[in-house]
Amino acid sequence: MEPLFLRMHNFLSYEDAELDWSLIKAACIQGANGAGKSALADAILFALFGETSRGRSDDIVKRGKTEMTVVYDVEQAGQHFRVVRKKTTAGRGKNVVELFAMGSNGSSGQWVPVATGDEAKKRILEIIGRNYKTFTSSSFLLQGQGERL
């Protein structure tokens, strides 16, 4: 799985941020404590699994806001996918997950809806071929878990 693009709106410390990884083959993310480095990994985890290294809490919505969105584009086996997760804390709260695939429309591609809700969650797991625990163990060194090296 190759990350291509990440957009965060009201996610943790990020009000609006985008990262285009489509031309990056290797990267090192560094910064001061509290700069938002772990939040980048958490945004990916939230997009794919609906949870973060912090668990499944409303604390991921930026303080003072009631809704957030994460958009994550990946390439898997030559196919481009987009996962959109939204969380609302107002009222009873609401979580939305949508899965799209890049389709072809003449010479330009468009995002075509594939699934929503529980079906989208199931399809995402099929696409990446790993559950949360296996994914984090094989793809991330989460904060405070350096001894796992």
Phi, psi and omega in degrees: 000128181245120178291139180243322188201143177221129175235133179235129176234116181058035178258117182049239184275355183267122175279307175212118180212146177226142174232124177257106181262008188299333181252003183263128179259333177210144183212153172235126180255121180226158179171172181291161175303136179082005182283342179110015180297310180294331179296330177295313177296319180295326178295319178295314179298318179297316180301314185282322190238350182077013176214166182232182175294345177271355182100205183247069184241169176283357182293349181279346175281128182310136181306132180089355180248161181243358179212152178214161179218139171235131176241126183228121177255135179222159171248129178224121179053042177081358180251140178263133179234152175232129174248130177240122175238135179233144179225133176239134180257350180292145179062230180278354181078158181205140175240135180232136173228134180226141178241133179234156172234149178283118177256169179253136179225086185070233181269351180242146180268155176227152175282123181252128179299136178250311183197160174226166175059220184299326178294321177296318178301316180297314181293323178298315178298322177295319182294313183276341174070020180212147173272179183304311184297313180294319180297312182292327179291326185262344187241339186228148165251099186287154182306133178082006182240032180298334180295346179290345177293000000 
